[in-house]
Amino acid sequence: MPAEWDAYLERMGAAKTQNTREHEARAYPERARQFMPFSALRGYEEMLAEVERNAIAEEERFTEAYRDDLP
């Protein structure tokens, strides 16, 4: 920590830190866990699948109606 910070912390009344390291490095499995993929939008995939199913059903219904109108 730079000397300026020590002086600033003393003025602010903070205790001087003994450990110069901010934190200990984590083991690889613990560190890798924070980068595991997750679903930020729960249910989003299911909603997309439902919208797709509805679009396909709607398209089929219009296609059948179009065929019925043909001479």
Backbone as JSON, one array per atom type, in Angstrom:
{
  "sequence": "MPAEWDAYLERMGAAKTQNTREHEARAYPERARQFMPFSALRGYEEMLAEVERNAIAEEERFTEAYRDDLP",
  "N": [[0.85, -1.17, 0.0], [0.64, 2.2, -0.88], [2.47, 4.93, 0.61], [0.98, 7.28, 0.79], [-1.61, 6.37, 1.05], [-1.5, 5.15, 3.56], [-1.16, 7.41, 5.21], [-3.58, 8.71, 4.66], [-5.45, 6.82, 5.61], [-4.78, 6.81, 8.31], [-5.54, 9.42, 9.01], [-8.26, 9.15, 8.65], [-8.87, 7.46, 10.66], [-8.69, 4.73, 10.47], [-7.6, 1.44, 11.16], [-4.26, 0.31, 10.74], [-3.44, -1.95, 8.22], [-2.17, -5.22, 8.54], [-1.67, -7.29, 6.8], [-0.48, -7.3, 3.6], [-1.5, -8.37, 1.32], [-4.49, -8.45, -0.51], [-6.35, -10.55, -0.61], [-6.35, -14.12, -0.25], [-5.35, -16.37, -2.81], [-7.68, -18.43, -4.49], [-8.28, -21.97, -4.62], [-8.06, -23.89, -7.66], [-10.52, -25.44, -8.38], [-12.46, -24.08, -6.82], [-12.21, -21.51, -7.78], [-12.88, -21.89, -10.46], [-15.55, -22.51, -10.25], [-16.96, -20.12, -10.04], [-17.23, -19.3, -12.63], [-18.99, -20.96, -13.85], [-21.58, -21.84, -16.14], [-24.83, -20.38, -16.06], [-28.39, -20.03, -15.89], [-29.58, -17.05, -16.53], [-32.06, -16.05, -17.05], [-34.66, -17.51, -15.94], [-36.72, -19.99, -17.23], [-36.78, -18.97, -19.78], [-35.93, -20.42, -22.05], [-37.98, -22.33, -22.23], [-40.15, -20.66, -22.75], [-39.45, -19.66, -25.27], [-39.58, -22.03, -26.76], [-42.31, -22.56, -26.57], [-43.4, -20.33, -27.91], [-42.39, -20.83, -30.44], [-43.68, -23.28, -31.02], [-46.34, -22.37, -31.08], [-46.2, -20.59, -33.24], [-45.65, -22.33, -35.34], [-47.97, -23.92, -35.3], [-49.87, -21.97, -35.91], [-49.03, -21.25, -38.48], [-49.49, -23.65, -39.84], [-52.26, -23.76, -39.62], [-53.05, -21.53, -41.16], [-52.02, -22.33, -43.62], [-53.58, -24.59, -44.19], [-56.08, -23.33, -44.38], [-55.6, -21.76, -46.61], [-55.23, -23.72, -48.55], [-57.82, -24.76, -48.62], [-59.15, -22.69, -49.86], [-58.3, -22.8, -52.47], [-59.05, -23.45, -55.93]],
  "CA": [[0.0, 0.0, 0.0], [1.48, 3.4, -0.94], [2.57, 5.73, 1.84], [-0.11, 8.26, 0.82], [-2.79, 5.7, 1.58], [-1.32, 4.99, 5.0], [-1.45, 8.7, 5.84], [-5.01, 8.94, 4.53], [-6.16, 5.93, 6.53], [-4.55, 7.31, 9.68], [-6.39, 10.6, 9.21], [-9.65, 8.69, 8.72], [-9.04, 6.67, 11.88], [-8.71, 3.3, 10.17], [-6.44, 0.7, 11.67], [-3.31, -0.07, 9.69], [-3.55, -3.38, 7.92], [-0.92, -5.97, 8.67], [-1.51, -8.12, 5.62], [-0.41, -6.47, 2.41], [-2.29, -9.0, 0.27], [-5.92, -8.19, -0.39], [-7.0, -11.84, -0.31], [-5.59, -15.3, -0.66], [-5.82, -16.96, -4.06], [-8.51, -19.62, -4.28], [-7.89, -23.17, -5.35], [-8.63, -23.9, -9.0], [-11.94, -25.81, -8.46], [-13.29, -23.02, -6.25], [-12.15, -20.38, -8.69], [-13.6, -22.24, -11.68], [-16.98, -22.56, -9.95], [-17.6, -18.83, -10.26], [-17.44, -19.09, -14.05], [-19.89, -21.98, -14.38], [-22.73, -21.22, -16.8], [-26.1, -20.42, -15.34], [-29.48, -19.45, -16.65], [-29.94, -15.77, -15.93], [-33.49, -15.87, -17.25], [-35.29, -18.8, -15.69], [-37.91, -20.23, -18.03], [-36.68, -18.32, -21.08], [-35.88, -21.45, -23.1], [-39.32, -22.92, -22.35], [-41.0, -19.67, -23.39], [-39.11, -19.65, -26.69], [-40.11, -23.25, -27.36], [-43.77, -22.4, -26.67], [-43.65, -19.37, -28.98], [-42.12, -21.52, -31.69], [-44.79, -24.22, -31.25], [-47.53, -21.59, -31.46], [-45.99, -20.05, -34.59], [-45.78, -23.46, -36.28], [-49.39, -24.28, -35.36], [-50.55, -20.89, -36.63], [-48.66, -21.37, -39.9], [-50.2, -24.81, -40.37], [-53.68, -23.41, -39.73], [-53.2, -20.65, -42.32], [-51.74, -23.12, -44.81], [-54.79, -25.39, -44.43], [-57.13, -22.42, -44.83], [-55.25, -21.36, -47.97], [-55.52, -24.86, -49.43], [-59.26, -24.88, -48.76], [-59.61, -21.64, -50.76], [-57.85, -23.07, -53.84], [-60.12, -24.07, -56.75]],
  "C": [[0.9, 1.24, 0.0], [1.41, 4.2, 0.36], [1.43, 6.75, 1.94], [-1.38, 7.64, 1.41], [-2.68, 5.5, 3.09], [-1.65, 6.28, 5.73], [-2.94, 9.0, 5.79], [-5.79, 8.09, 5.52], [-5.97, 6.35, 7.97], [-5.43, 8.51, 9.96], [-7.85, 10.19, 9.37], [-9.91, 7.81, 9.93], [-9.1, 5.18, 11.64], [-7.45, 2.65, 10.73], [-5.54, 0.32, 10.5], [-3.4, -1.57, 9.48], [-2.18, -4.03, 8.01], [-0.62, -6.77, 7.41], [-1.52, -7.23, 4.38], [-1.2, -7.07, 1.25], [-3.77, -8.75, 0.53], [-6.68, -9.45, 0.02], [-6.1, -12.96, -0.78], [-6.19, -15.85, -1.96], [-6.62, -18.22, -3.74], [-7.96, -20.78, -5.09], [-8.63, -23.2, -6.69], [-10.1, -24.33, -9.04], [-12.86, -24.73, -7.89], [-13.34, -21.82, -7.18], [-12.95, -20.67, -9.96], [-15.11, -22.23, -11.45], [-17.66, -21.22, -10.24], [-17.88, -18.55, -11.74], [-18.36, -20.13, -14.68], [-21.09, -21.3, -15.03], [-23.99, -21.35, -15.94], [-27.15, -19.76, -16.21], [-29.92, -18.17, -15.94], [-31.44, -15.52, -16.02], [-34.17, -17.23, -17.12], [-36.58, -18.91, -16.5], [-37.86, -19.64, -19.43], [-36.69, -19.33, -22.21], [-37.26, -22.07, -23.31], [-40.27, -21.96, -23.05], [-40.72, -19.61, -24.89], [-39.67, -20.87, -27.4], [-41.62, -23.15, -27.54], [-44.13, -21.43, -27.79], [-43.43, -20.03, -30.33], [-43.24, -22.51, -32.02], [-46.04, -23.49, -31.71], [-47.4, -21.05, -32.87], [-46.16, -21.15, -35.63], [-47.25, -23.85, -36.42], [-50.18, -23.24, -36.13], [-50.27, -20.97, -38.13], [-49.39, -22.54, -40.54], [-51.68, -24.49, -40.57], [-53.92, -22.51, -40.94], [-52.96, -21.4, -43.61], [-52.95, -23.98, -45.18], [-55.91, -24.51, -44.95], [-56.85, -21.98, -46.25], [-55.55, -22.49, -48.96], [-57.02, -25.02, -49.66], [-59.82, -23.85, -49.73], [-59.23, -21.89, -52.2], [-58.97, -23.76, -54.63], [-59.88, -25.53, -57.0]]
}
